[in-house]
Amino acid sequence: MNKHRHALPIALALLAALPAVALAQVYSWKDASGKIHYGDRPPAERQVDSRKLAAPPAVDAEATRKANAEKQLTEREKQEKSKESAAKSAEEQTAAKQREENCRQAKTTLAALESGQIRFVMDAKGERVALDGAVREAELGRARNSVDSWCKPVSTK
């Protein structure tokens, strides 16, 4: 008898879920062994309990459509922000790698100029000219500025 206790709520839930029988008459009865039965017609020559099921709540189709449209719009906006964020992150990573490479090159150039070795540059005629005196000092100044510019930490705002 305990195993039939849960039959009533399950059967009622199933019947309530069916819109076609929402306004139908539902009959229930117990057989000789105490088992509860449900149907849309009463059994012949038996006393039965009948219940009229309430109509399902009205659904505002326009409100549902608007809510779904808003949900889709919100989801699309979220996806766009995610794509923009990923693209910005990729750009920042590329820029950071370029800064690191520029810093490394600037440090290498500065170290070479500070080493005291004779350095040469090509002049406008394509001839090698030794860096010395004021020209060397000017190149050292430019190399130091490059190191300061490329190797300082980037401020994030």
Secondary structure, 3 states (H helix, E strand, C coil): CHHHCCHHHHHHHHHHHCHHHCCCEEEEEECCCCCEEEECCCCCCCCCEEEECCCCCCCCHHHHHHHHHHHHHHHHHHHHHHHHHHHHHHHHHHHHHHHHHHHHHHHHHHHHHHCCCCEEEECCCCCEEEECHHHHHHHHHHHHHHHHHHHCCCCCC
